[in-house]
Amino acid sequence: MTTAPSTVAATRTTGPAVEMTDLSVQFRSKRSRTVALTDITMRVEPGEFVSILGPSGCGKSTLLKIVAGLVRPTTGSASLMGQQVTRPQDKIGFIFQRAALLEWRGVRKNILLQAEMRGLDRKEAGRRADQLMEMTGLTGFENALPHELSGGMQQRVSLCRALLHQPPVLLMDEPFGALDALTRETLNTELNRIWRETGTTILLVTHSIAEAVFLGTRVEVMSARPGRIVRSLPVDLPAERVYADVMADERFDRLAAELRGMLGSGANH
Ligand SMILES: Nc1ncnc2c1ncn2[C@@H]1O[C@H](COP(=O)(O)OP(=O)(O)OP(=O)(O)O)[C@@H](O)[C@H]1O
């Protein structure tokens, strides 16, 4: 695979890419009230890769949705690239566990959906789609339909789609949770490279301690609901990560063991 460092250069900013201050979220219905998040204060600098770990139901997805402007905090505030988040944001890319591709569209057209929705220049978007496909090893599959692709390839397509408009911030909610272990390792390595080449700020929600440490520059650990940040641990590893080397690195072992101790046996390794 060749690389295209200039393809998705992130927008530069002087302040934090993401900031959440004293934030809480309550969901209310007629019959119930759920406090999903409480006391969340987090600052993410441009270019950071923040992995978020926590027990099921502790509010990880809700946290990403707040940054995306899809959920409003009950108290406190969130900002993205220096601007308060008050409505759905266009300066983000969002990737979910399921690739959510349109079954009747080929790979390239699925990626270009992003351009259509945003009214981007078609030629420019087409060029960028080609570069992103090359970057993620999809060249040659431009017209393949989603059902003709493996799960890993489908997630590559959704990654290209999420990066097409060069968002400075990429939000990833368990993107590799449904993939087999080997495909997941391959995509982790690719994501590390794409993150380094594009300078995109990434927030990744995962249940995998290994994935959180392998990819993150820091790992945020959340408590059970109502979710709070209980620890913020820097990952003392170089930006460029080679899977086998990282797994054999004692710094990885130490951090993974510490996280496992905090999260208990419920977390996947
Ligand atoms: N729109 C909503 N209305 C009511 N309750 C909600 C809503 N969205 C989330 N919740 C509740 O908020 C809590 C946090 O949900 P969230 O999906 O953020 O957790 P999570 O940590 O991402 O979970 P998982 O790891 O299982 O995916 C849960 O109890 C969930 O039921």
The ligand as a Gaussian input file, in Angstrom:
#p B3LYP/6-31G(d) Opt

LIG

0 1
 N      -31.317000       7.761000      24.125000
 C      -31.301000       7.171000      25.319000
 N      -32.385000       7.182000      26.115000
 C      -32.380000       6.590000      27.322000
 N      -31.306000       5.977000      27.854000
 C      -30.191000       5.924000      27.111000
 C      -30.120000       6.506000      25.799000
 N      -28.875000       6.308000      25.297000
 C      -28.207000       5.615000      26.236000
 N      -28.983000       5.392000      27.314000
 C      -28.587000       4.710000      28.554000
 O      -27.418000       5.359000      29.025000
 C      -26.492000       4.405000      29.551000
 C      -25.170000       4.537000      28.784000
 O      -25.353000       4.058000      27.446000
 P      -24.140000       4.000000      26.403000
 O      -24.672000       3.365000      25.182000
 O      -23.532000       5.336000      26.299000
 O      -23.129000       3.018000      27.158000
 P      -21.830000       2.275000      26.605000
 O      -20.790000       2.403000      27.662000
 O      -21.482000       2.767000      25.253000
 O      -22.367000       0.773000      26.527000
 P      -21.763000      -0.496000      25.732000
 O      -20.332000      -0.630000      26.152000
 O      -22.604000      -1.636000      26.211000
 O      -21.934000      -0.211000      24.260000
 C      -27.159000       3.052000      29.393000
 O      -27.774000       2.728000      30.614000
 C      -28.192000       3.260000      28.308000
 O      -29.293000       2.409000      28.499000

